[in-house]
Amino acid sequence: MGGTHNRATVEGFYGAGKEDTSRAPTHFDMDEPPILLGENRGPNPVEYLLVALSGCLTTSLVAVASAKGVRLDRVSSRYQGTLDLRGFLNIADDVKVEYEKITILFKIEGDLSESAKDELIKEAQKFSPVFNSLAKPVQLAVQLERR
């Protein structure tokens, strides 16, 4: 691969009590910009994190609206993360490695009040697995896969 370029592949998944292999494998190329030793051959992992958050929150919001019988004409969102690269680059021990803050701005178009839009956003947060994985402590297990 070279530099910081790497590739992840998503194949099947286990859900609803069985393995689902009905879709073709999808590849995600990741890299860093040259200033971070990469070649810009794809979004970097923290950008993918924001994309995952965007997709999950939007999907949750639309699903909640649909379950309530609310018709939405358009939903868009913008995500901005504050990240101090000194932590990632191991330049400063007192700097967090993770995002310090993620700001999410939704635009929702449809025949519903501002308070109804606020309620959809609140419920989307409640039911979004990615949002909750970021907002609450999650137990992670990182291990070497042995042969």
Secondary structure, DSSP 8 states (H G I E B T S, - for coil): --TT-EEEEE--EEETTEEE--S--EEEEE---GGGT----S--HHHHHHHHHHHHHHHHHHHHHHHTT--EEEEEEEEEEE--HHHHTTS-TTS-SS-SEEEEEEEEEES--HHHHHHHHHHHHHH-HHHHHHHS-----------
